[in-house]
Amino acid sequence: MLNLEPRTPKYVRVLNTLRQRIEDGTYKPGAALPSENQLAGEFDVSRPTVLKALAYLKQDGWIESKQGKANFVRGKPTARRTVPPHAHGALHLDEVAETELLAVAPVLADRRVASILAVPEGTPVYQRKRRTTADEGAVDLVTVWLPIEVAAGTDATKPEPIAGSLLDHIAQRKSVRGDYAVEWTSARRPTADEAQLLDIAGDEPVLAVTIAVHTASGDLVLAVDVVLPGNRHEIEDTYPLS
């Protein structure tokens, strides 16, 4: 099982703060960002942490660097990287013909779920579990975990499908908006329950993806476990190299 940190990675905090400053005009297009050492001091992090945040900002087109000079603001990109298909499917569309809602209930967070949601072990949380099938059989098993304070007052607590985006629904009902996600991926053998629900042998590999969705300030909105049978999936991605 994954050993997930119950806090927002430090580089994400730096990245989001810098991105917000560019969006609100604190750092205007063409302006130089503070030096890497200055940023490390401001955020009380190491220089490699700052470099990692800056690398993501460059990748997504927020800033550019010139050899031997500072990092310069380009402005808000016209388009940001889209959510990959496996994550999009996990956060959308309960209500499709091939999706079966398996469980909706409050449960006590075990050690792993508690660490992801940053709550004490044994804390009540809401669980929504569903399975998607296609002609070749079950193609995924998705479990969503929500803190009680996020789920309360939304349809996430009801044993019926939610049409469209769960995140949009939560934003409308609770004014809690997901801004970014941290994702962990591993390949492993399925648990006995997963093998039965996915109709695969116990020694067949699965791709296990855990996604933690945060607000812009770093608060946890929800977490998702996605289990994909290895023999029924091929993941493709497209991304810029500069």
Disulfide bonds with the S-S distance in Angstrom:
none
